[in-house]
C-alpha cells in the first residue's frame, strides 16, 4: 500500500487481467468503498487485521452500514480495497493514510440551508418548523425534493404516543413522491432530476431479512422514515439505500394516486389480502372503512371473493365503500355488527376477517365473526393490549396473521395502476399545500366531521 494517501489497486480473481480500484469478494468485482486507517505513530497490525476481518464479514455498496472501530475511528464494514495491501502493510513500519469511508456532511444550516418540516414534539405536539436541509451522509443516499406527501393513520398513532421509538424532534412522514436533487457516489439506478416514489420501507437488499423478502425488518433499514430518522413531511428528505428504496415514476401518472403506493396500498394488500390468503369465492369482512380498509377492499377484488362486507361506524365511509365495490355494509354505530354479519353469512361466519383499525373493539369483532377454518389478518397498529379469546377459538381451526408491510409488491401495484386495473385516486378527499400541513392534520384527525379519507400534500415548486 502506498504512503501519503495513494489508493491500492488489486487484481480481481474473476478477471485476473483487470486491475481495478474497487473491492471484490468471493471472486466478484463490486463497486464499494475505500477503507481508511489512521495509525499516526506506526503501522498497527491489529488495526489492519481488524479491518481485514470486517472485510471478510461485511457487505458491499450502499448497504454497508455496520462499523468496525480501530484506533478510535469508525470505519464502514464492507471494503476490500485494503486486502491487496495487507501483507505489505504488516511487513512495513510505515504510517498509513486515511481515506474517509463516508461522504462529508454537515447539519450546519448556514452551509446546507434550511427547510420547513412537520416536527414531532412529543404526544399531542407537532409544529411546522425550520430544520436543516438534509445532505448526503452515506454513499447510498439520495436527497429528494418532495412534490407530494401524505398523512397516515400511523402518524396519528405516533401523536397519541403509541409508537415510543419516535422521539421528540423527529420529522414525521414515511411516504411521498419527489424529484431527486442529489445522490451518493454508490447510487447507480437513479440520478438527479429523476421522479421517484419513496417507499415507506427502506431496504438494503442484501441482509438476511431482505433476502427473505422481509425488508420491514432490514438490518439497516425497515420502517425508519418518520420513525427513527427524519421523514417525508418536509420540503426535502434523505433516503438511505436509494437504489433499493425508491421506484422510478412516469410523469404521465397521476401523482396523487402514485403517492398512495408509498404505504397504504402495499400495506392493505400484503398485510390483509396476501396474509389473509383470499381465494376466489371467499366471504371477506373488513373491519374499518378508513383509508387502509378501503385499500384492502380495492385489492381484495383482484381475487374475486364472493362477498366483501365492510364494517364501520361512519356512514359516509360506508357509502364510499359501496362505491368501491363492497357487497354489504354494516353500520356498527346503529346495529350489532356481529349479529348482522352472522345473519348475512347464515351463521357460518366469514372466511377472512381483516382488522384495519388497531383497536381492541375491532379485533374482538374479527374474533367473533370468523368462521371455522377461517383467517384473521391484522393490519391495524395496536398501541394497547388486546384479548385473544382462545376459550372460544381453540377448536375453530383458525389462523391469525400479523405483519409489518414489506412493500415487496410495490412494483406489481405500480404495474396494475399503469394498466388501469387498480384505481385508488378516489381515496383522496382533501388536498393541501405542504405549507398548510397543520390544517391538513386537523382535517385528517377529525375525519368524522370532515369526511376525510386520504389527504395529499403538494410540495412547493423550486424557484
Secondary structure, DSSP 8 states (H G I E B T S, - for coil): --STT----EEETTEEEEEESSEEETTEEE---------SSS--HHHHHHHHHHHHH---GGG---EEEETTEEEETT--TTGGGHHHHHH---------SS------HHHH-EEEEEEEEETTEEEEEEEE-----STT-EEEEEEEEE--HHHHHHHTT--TTS-TT-B----EEEEEEEE-TT--S--TT-EEEE-SSB--SSSHHHHTT-GGG-TT-BS-BTTTB--SSBSEEEESSHHHHEEE--TTS-HHHHGGGGTHHHHIIIIIIITTT--TT-EEEEE--SHHHHHHHHHHGGG--SEEEEEES-HHHHHHHHHTT-SEEEETTTS-HHHHHHHHTTTS-EEEEEE-S-SHHHHHHHHHHEEEEEEEEE-S--SS-----HHHHTTS--EEE------TTHHHHHHHHHTTS---GGGEEEEEEGGGHHHHHHHHHTHHHH---EEEEE-----
